[in-house]
Amino acid sequence: MEYGRTSHAVYELKYHIVWVPKYRRAILKEAAASALKRIFKGTAERYGFEIVEQAVMPDHVHLFVSAPPRFSVAELVQTLKSVSAVRLMKEHPGMKEITWGGPLWSSGYFVRATGDKVTSSVIERYIRYQRLNEDEPKQQSFKF
């Protein structure tokens, strides 16, 4: 397991994100799917996060993203959706006709935070253990 690093944080934040085209239309085929994969990778590089794995299905998108803590999940999704919609429409003008000139993506999404072997119960036990086994403060205390 490798941790990400910024100037002020060490992190392991990974998200499984899924969203669909407007009306869940099966419009993400061959050329559009290939273009989206490239666009998602480029967007991640540009904004400083990583696409660990991705799958573009005809009627939905799966992304497994590793991102620094400066990004909220909502910001990640908004960035990925907006950049991909604009770029895809520009590269594939026929897509506007398919979407009736409206938005490419539905407004909602699914997200789940993941960890390698650290589950919710492991964290709960760790915190409980820290509370139960706290003998004394680790820093020297001063009396004034």
Biotite code that builds the C-alpha atoms (Angstrom):
import biotite.structure as struc

atoms = struc.array([
    struc.Atom([0.000, 0.000, 0.000], chain_id="A", res_id=1, res_name="MET", atom_name="CA", element="C"),
    struc.Atom([1.460, 3.306, -1.051], chain_id="A", res_id=2, res_name="GLU", atom_name="CA", element="C"),
    struc.Atom([0.351, 6.593, 0.501], chain_id="A", res_id=3, res_name="TYR", atom_name="CA", element="C"),
    struc.Atom([-0.090, 9.825, -1.407], chain_id="A", res_id=4, res_name="GLY", atom_name="CA", element="C"),
    struc.Atom([1.711, 12.907, -0.172], chain_id="A", res_id=5, res_name="ARG", atom_name="CA", element="C"),
    struc.Atom([1.196, 16.639, -0.384], chain_id="A", res_id=6, res_name="THR", atom_name="CA", element="C"),
    struc.Atom([3.161, 19.362, 1.387], chain_id="A", res_id=7, res_name="SER", atom_name="CA", element="C"),
    struc.Atom([0.885, 19.097, 4.449], chain_id="A", res_id=8, res_name="HIS", atom_name="CA", element="C"),
    struc.Atom([-0.744, 15.679, 4.294], chain_id="A", res_id=9, res_name="ALA", atom_name="CA", element="C"),
    struc.Atom([-0.125, 11.983, 3.895], chain_id="A", res_id=10, res_name="VAL", atom_name="CA", element="C"),
    struc.Atom([-3.228, 10.209, 2.651], chain_id="A", res_id=11, res_name="TYR", atom_name="CA", element="C"),
    struc.Atom([-4.870, 7.138, 1.231], chain_id="A", res_id=12, res_name="GLU", atom_name="CA", element="C"),
    struc.Atom([-8.238, 8.281, -0.089], chain_id="A", res_id=13, res_name="LEU", atom_name="CA", element="C"),
    struc.Atom([-9.840, 6.179, -2.793], chain_id="A", res_id=14, res_name="LYS", atom_name="CA", element="C"),
    struc.Atom([-13.356, 6.453, -4.124], chain_id="A", res_id=15, res_name="TYR", atom_name="CA", element="C"),
    struc.Atom([-15.488, 4.241, -6.329], chain_id="A", res_id=16, res_name="HIS", atom_name="CA", element="C"),
    struc.Atom([-17.654, 6.667, -8.299], chain_id="A", res_id=17, res_name="ILE", atom_name="CA", element="C"),
    struc.Atom([-20.464, 5.735, -10.683], chain_id="A", res_id=18, res_name="VAL", atom_name="CA", element="C"),
    struc.Atom([-22.725, 7.990, -12.740], chain_id="A", res_id=19, res_name="TRP", atom_name="CA", element="C"),
    struc.Atom([-24.972, 7.727, -15.764], chain_id="A", res_id=20, res_name="VAL", atom_name="CA", element="C"),
    struc.Atom([-25.798, 9.744, -18.876], chain_id="A", res_id=21, res_name="PRO", atom_name="CA", element="C"),
    struc.Atom([-28.997, 11.770, -18.736], chain_id="A", res_id=22, res_name="LYS", atom_name="CA", element="C"),
    struc.Atom([-32.006, 9.436, -18.939], chain_id="A", res_id=23, res_name="TYR", atom_name="CA", element="C"),
    struc.Atom([-29.538, 6.533, -18.664], chain_id="A", res_id=24, res_name="ARG", atom_name="CA", element="C"),
    struc.Atom([-29.347, 6.372, -22.415], chain_id="A", res_id=25, res_name="ARG", atom_name="CA", element="C"),
    struc.Atom([-26.874, 3.819, -23.818], chain_id="A", res_id=26, res_name="ALA", atom_name="CA", element="C"),
    struc.Atom([-24.808, 6.386, -25.738], chain_id="A", res_id=27, res_name="ILE", atom_name="CA", element="C"),
    struc.Atom([-21.277, 5.698, -24.499], chain_id="A", res_id=28, res_name="LEU", atom_name="CA", element="C"),
    struc.Atom([-20.208, 3.236, -27.186], chain_id="A", res_id=29, res_name="LYS", atom_name="CA", element="C"),
    struc.Atom([-16.933, 2.591, -29.046], chain_id="A", res_id=30, res_name="GLU", atom_name="CA", element="C"),
    struc.Atom([-15.469, 5.993, -29.994], chain_id="A", res_id=31, res_name="ALA", atom_name="CA", element="C"),
    struc.Atom([-17.232, 7.908, -27.213], chain_id="A", res_id=32, res_name="ALA", atom_name="CA", element="C"),
    struc.Atom([-16.116, 5.361, -24.586], chain_id="A", res_id=33, res_name="ALA", atom_name="CA", element="C"),
    struc.Atom([-12.539, 5.454, -25.815], chain_id="A", res_id=34, res_name="SER", atom_name="CA", element="C"),
    struc.Atom([-12.536, 9.269, -25.837], chain_id="A", res_id=35, res_name="ALA", atom_name="CA", element="C"),
    struc.Atom([-13.986, 9.417, -22.313], chain_id="A", res_id=36, res_name="LEU", atom_name="CA", element="C"),
    struc.Atom([-11.279, 7.136, -20.919], chain_id="A", res_id=37, res_name="LYS", atom_name="CA", element="C"),
    struc.Atom([-8.616, 9.401, -22.397], chain_id="A", res_id=38, res_name="ARG", atom_name="CA", element="C"),
    struc.Atom([-10.406, 12.541, -21.194], chain_id="A", res_id=39, res_name="ILE", atom_name="CA", element="C"),
    struc.Atom([-10.757, 11.173, -17.631], chain_id="A", res_id=40, res_name="PHE", atom_name="CA", element="C"),
    struc.Atom([-7.028, 10.283, -17.486], chain_id="A", res_id=41, res_name="LYS", atom_name="CA", element="C"),
    struc.Atom([-6.031, 13.699, -18.819], chain_id="A", res_id=42, res_name="GLY", atom_name="CA", element="C"),
    struc.Atom([-8.328, 15.498, -16.399], chain_id="A", res_id=43, res_name="THR", atom_name="CA", element="C"),
    struc.Atom([-6.884, 13.563, -13.472], chain_id="A", res_id=44, res_name="ALA", atom_name="CA", element="C"),
    struc.Atom([-3.330, 14.427, -14.494], chain_id="A", res_id=45, res_name="GLU", atom_name="CA", element="C"),
    struc.Atom([-4.207, 18.081, -14.976], chain_id="A", res_id=46, res_name="ARG", atom_name="CA", element="C"),
    struc.Atom([-5.946, 18.441, -11.601], chain_id="A", res_id=47, res_name="TYR", atom_name="CA", element="C"),
    struc.Atom([-3.571, 16.283, -9.540], chain_id="A", res_id=48, res_name="GLY", atom_name="CA", element="C"),
    struc.Atom([-5.466, 13.099, -8.743], chain_id="A", res_id=49, res_name="PHE", atom_name="CA", element="C"),
    struc.Atom([-5.264, 9.574, -10.155], chain_id="A", res_id=50, res_name="GLU", atom_name="CA", element="C"),
    struc.Atom([-7.638, 7.299, -12.022], chain_id="A", res_id=51, res_name="ILE", atom_name="CA", element="C"),
    struc.Atom([-6.706, 3.891, -10.597], chain_id="A", res_id=52, res_name="VAL", atom_name="CA", element="C"),
    struc.Atom([-9.204, 1.976, -12.733], chain_id="A", res_id=53, res_name="GLU", atom_name="CA", element="C"),
    struc.Atom([-12.026, 2.917, -15.068], chain_id="A", res_id=54, res_name="GLN", atom_name="CA", element="C"),
    struc.Atom([-14.765, 1.329, -17.141], chain_id="A", res_id=55, res_name="ALA", atom_name="CA", element="C"),
    struc.Atom([-17.033, 3.168, -19.532], chain_id="A", res_id=56, res_name="VAL", atom_name="CA", element="C"),
    struc.Atom([-20.143, 1.095, -20.182], chain_id="A", res_id=57, res_name="MET", atom_name="CA", element="C"),
    struc.Atom([-22.786, 2.086, -22.749], chain_id="A", res_id=58, res_name="PRO", atom_name="CA", element="C"),
    struc.Atom([-25.105, 3.478, -20.039], chain_id="A", res_id=59, res_name="ASP", atom_name="CA", element="C"),
    struc.Atom([-22.827, 4.284, -17.081], chain_id="A", res_id=60, res_name="HIS", atom_name="CA", element="C"),
    struc.Atom([-19.275, 5.085, -15.965], chain_id="A", res_id=61, res_name="VAL", atom_name="CA", element="C"),
    struc.Atom([-17.228, 3.455, -13.178], chain_id="A", res_id=62, res_name="HIS", atom_name="CA", element="C"),
    struc.Atom([-14.153, 5.270, -11.880], chain_id="A", res_id=63, res_name="LEU", atom_name="CA", element="C"),
    struc.Atom([-11.848, 4.243, -9.049], chain_id="A", res_id=64, res_name="PHE", atom_name="CA", element="C"),
    struc.Atom([-10.107, 7.464, -8.050], chain_id="A", res_id=65, res_name="VAL", atom_name="CA", element="C"),
    struc.Atom([-7.291, 8.236, -5.626], chain_id="A", res_id=66, res_name="SER", atom_name="CA", element="C"),
    struc.Atom([-7.329, 11.902, -4.651], chain_id="A", res_id=67, res_name="ALA", atom_name="CA", element="C"),
    struc.Atom([-5.611, 14.183, -2.151], chain_id="A", res_id=68, res_name="PRO", atom_name="CA", element="C"),
    struc.Atom([-7.709, 15.543, 0.725], chain_id="A", res_id=69, res_name="PRO", atom_name="CA", element="C"),
    struc.Atom([-7.948, 19.014, -0.831], chain_id="A", res_id=70, res_name="ARG", atom_name="CA", element="C"),
    struc.Atom([-10.670, 17.589, -3.116], chain_id="A", res_id=71, res_name="PHE", atom_name="CA", element="C"),
    struc.Atom([-14.125, 16.811, -1.842], chain_id="A", res_id=72, res_name="SER", atom_name="CA", element="C"),
    struc.Atom([-15.909, 13.987, -3.615], chain_id="A", res_id=73, res_name="VAL", atom_name="CA", element="C"),
    struc.Atom([-18.412, 16.504, -4.970], chain_id="A", res_id=74, res_name="ALA", atom_name="CA", element="C"),
    struc.Atom([-15.556, 18.552, -6.485], chain_id="A", res_id=75, res_name="GLU", atom_name="CA", element="C"),
    struc.Atom([-14.050, 15.447, -8.089], chain_id="A", res_id=76, res_name="LEU", atom_name="CA", element="C"),
    struc.Atom([-17.352, 14.434, -9.652], chain_id="A", res_id=77, res_name="VAL", atom_name="CA", element="C"),
    struc.Atom([-18.155, 17.979, -10.777], chain_id="A", res_id=78, res_name="GLN", atom_name="CA", element="C"),
    struc.Atom([-14.731, 18.351, -12.389], chain_id="A", res_id=79, res_name="THR", atom_name="CA", element="C"),
    struc.Atom([-14.839, 14.969, -14.112], chain_id="A", res_id=80, res_name="LEU", atom_name="CA", element="C"),
    struc.Atom([-18.393, 15.427, -15.375], chain_id="A", res_id=81, res_name="LYS", atom_name="CA", element="C"),
    struc.Atom([-18.022, 19.016, -16.576], chain_id="A", res_id=82, res_name="SER", atom_name="CA", element="C"),
    struc.Atom([-14.661, 18.608, -18.312], chain_id="A", res_id=83, res_name="VAL", atom_name="CA", element="C"),
    struc.Atom([-15.680, 15.321, -19.927], chain_id="A", res_id=84, res_name="SER", atom_name="CA", element="C"),
    struc.Atom([-19.011, 16.693, -21.172], chain_id="A", res_id=85, res_name="ALA", atom_name="CA", element="C"),
    struc.Atom([-17.460, 19.776, -22.762], chain_id="A", res_id=86, res_name="VAL", atom_name="CA", element="C"),
    struc.Atom([-14.559, 17.879, -24.344], chain_id="A", res_id=87, res_name="ARG", atom_name="CA", element="C"),
    struc.Atom([-16.694, 14.975, -25.565], chain_id="A", res_id=88, res_name="LEU", atom_name="CA", element="C"),
    struc.Atom([-19.238, 17.310, -27.173], chain_id="A", res_id=89, res_name="MET", atom_name="CA", element="C"),
    struc.Atom([-16.409, 19.208, -28.865], chain_id="A", res_id=90, res_name="LYS", atom_name="CA", element="C"),
    struc.Atom([-14.684, 16.043, -30.149], chain_id="A", res_id=91, res_name="GLU", atom_name="CA", element="C"),
    struc.Atom([-17.940, 14.298, -31.136], chain_id="A", res_id=92, res_name="HIS", atom_name="CA", element="C"),
    struc.Atom([-20.416, 16.944, -32.370], chain_id="A", res_id=93, res_name="PRO", atom_name="CA", element="C"),
    struc.Atom([-23.011, 14.271, -33.167], chain_id="A", res_id=94, res_name="GLY", atom_name="CA", element="C"),
    struc.Atom([-23.376, 13.689, -29.416], chain_id="A", res_id=95, res_name="MET", atom_name="CA", element="C"),
    struc.Atom([-25.399, 16.931, -29.120], chain_id="A", res_id=96, res_name="LYS", atom_name="CA", element="C"),
    struc.Atom([-28.031, 15.497, -31.410], chain_id="A", res_id=97, res_name="GLU", atom_name="CA", element="C"),
    struc.Atom([-28.177, 12.285, -29.376], chain_id="A", res_id=98, res_name="ILE", atom_name="CA", element="C"),
    struc.Atom([-28.616, 14.249, -26.116], chain_id="A", res_id=99, res_name="THR", atom_name="CA", element="C"),
    struc.Atom([-31.181, 16.586, -27.740], chain_id="A", res_id=100, res_name="TRP", atom_name="CA", element="C"),
    struc.Atom([-28.857, 19.517, -27.090], chain_id="A", res_id=101, res_name="GLY", atom_name="CA", element="C"),
    struc.Atom([-29.156, 19.016, -23.335], chain_id="A", res_id=102, res_name="GLY", atom_name="CA", element="C"),
    struc.Atom([-26.718, 17.866, -20.689], chain_id="A", res_id=103, res_name="PRO", atom_name="CA", element="C"),
    struc.Atom([-24.662, 14.724, -21.205], chain_id="A", res_id=104, res_name="LEU", atom_name="CA", element="C"),
    struc.Atom([-24.699, 13.557, -17.580], chain_id="A", res_id=105, res_name="TRP", atom_name="CA", element="C"),
    struc.Atom([-27.461, 12.982, -15.071], chain_id="A", res_id=106, res_name="SER", atom_name="CA", element="C"),
    struc.Atom([-27.063, 15.160, -11.976], chain_id="A", res_id=107, res_name="SER", atom_name="CA", element="C"),
    struc.Atom([-26.650, 12.315, -9.463], chain_id="A", res_id=108, res_name="GLY", atom_name="CA", element="C"),
    struc.Atom([-23.865, 9.861, -8.722], chain_id="A", res_id=109, res_name="TYR", atom_name="CA", element="C"),
    struc.Atom([-22.908, 6.970, -6.441], chain_id="A", res_id=110, res_name="PHE", atom_name="CA", element="C"),
    struc.Atom([-19.748, 7.082, -4.345], chain_id="A", res_id=111, res_name="VAL", atom_name="CA", element="C"),
    struc.Atom([-18.147, 4.751, -1.856], chain_id="A", res_id=112, res_name="ARG", atom_name="CA", element="C"),
    struc.Atom([-14.903, 5.410, -0.032], chain_id="A", res_id=113, res_name="ALA", atom_name="CA", element="C"),
    struc.Atom([-12.625, 2.398, 0.129], chain_id="A", res_id=114, res_name="THR", atom_name="CA", element="C"),
    struc.Atom([-9.493, 1.268, 1.859], chain_id="A", res_id=115, res_name="GLY", atom_name="CA", element="C"),
    struc.Atom([-7.166, -1.626, 1.304], chain_id="A", res_id=116, res_name="ASP", atom_name="CA", element="C"),
    struc.Atom([-7.500, -3.588, 4.515], chain_id="A", res_id=117, res_name="LYS", atom_name="CA", element="C"),
    struc.Atom([-8.714, -0.817, 6.768], chain_id="A", res_id=118, res_name="VAL", atom_name="CA", element="C"),
    struc.Atom([-12.453, -1.221, 7.211], chain_id="A", res_id=119, res_name="THR", atom_name="CA", element="C"),
    struc.Atom([-14.860, 0.775, 9.350], chain_id="A", res_id=120, res_name="SER", atom_name="CA", element="C"),
    struc.Atom([-14.688, -1.829, 12.119], chain_id="A", res_id=121, res_name="SER", atom_name="CA", element="C"),
    struc.Atom([-10.863, -1.750, 12.132], chain_id="A", res_id=122, res_name="VAL", atom_name="CA", element="C"),
    struc.Atom([-10.894, 2.039, 12.560], chain_id="A", res_id=123, res_name="ILE", atom_name="CA", element="C"),
    struc.Atom([-13.541, 1.855, 15.307], chain_id="A", res_id=124, res_name="GLU", atom_name="CA", element="C"),
    struc.Atom([-11.478, -0.730, 17.195], chain_id="A", res_id=125, res_name="ARG", atom_name="CA", element="C"),
    struc.Atom([-8.309, 1.337, 16.735], chain_id="A", res_id=126, res_name="TYR", atom_name="CA", element="C"),
    struc.Atom([-9.938, 4.481, 18.151], chain_id="A", res_id=127, res_name="ILE", atom_name="CA", element="C"),
    struc.Atom([-11.524, 2.524, 21.006], chain_id="A", res_id=128, res_name="ARG", atom_name="CA", element="C"),
    struc.Atom([-8.116, 0.965, 21.775], chain_id="A", res_id=129, res_name="TYR", atom_name="CA", element="C"),
    struc.Atom([-6.482, 4.408, 21.802], chain_id="A", res_id=130, res_name="GLN", atom_name="CA", element="C"),
    struc.Atom([-9.028, 5.701, 24.309], chain_id="A", res_id=131, res_name="ARG", atom_name="CA", element="C"),
    struc.Atom([-8.849, 2.659, 26.559], chain_id="A", res_id=132, res_name="LEU", atom_name="CA", element="C"),
    struc.Atom([-5.064, 2.478, 26.655], chain_id="A", res_id=133, res_name="ASN", atom_name="CA", element="C"),
    struc.Atom([-4.214, 6.117, 27.122], chain_id="A", res_id=134, res_name="GLU", atom_name="CA", element="C"),
    struc.Atom([-1.976, 6.133, 30.183], chain_id="A", res_id=135, res_name="ASP", atom_name="CA", element="C"),
    struc.Atom([-0.832, 9.707, 30.199], chain_id="A", res_id=136, res_name="GLU", atom_name="CA", element="C"),
    struc.Atom([-0.118, 12.514, 27.774], chain_id="A", res_id=137, res_name="PRO", atom_name="CA", element="C"),
    struc.Atom([2.919, 11.893, 25.583], chain_id="A", res_id=138, res_name="LYS", atom_name="CA", element="C"),
    struc.Atom([4.130, 15.481, 25.905], chain_id="A", res_id=139, res_name="GLN", atom_name="CA", element="C"),
    struc.Atom([5.665, 16.913, 29.009], chain_id="A", res_id=140, res_name="GLN", atom_name="CA", element="C"),
    struc.Atom([3.205, 18.933, 31.043], chain_id="A", res_id=141, res_name="SER", atom_name="CA", element="C"),
    struc.Atom([4.199, 22.186, 32.714], chain_id="A", res_id=142, res_name="PHE", atom_name="CA", element="C"),
    struc.Atom([2.863, 23.670, 35.928], chain_id="A", res_id=143, res_name="LYS", atom_name="CA", element="C"),
    struc.Atom([2.517, 27.403, 36.039], chain_id="A", res_id=144, res_name="PHE", atom_name="CA", element="C"),
])
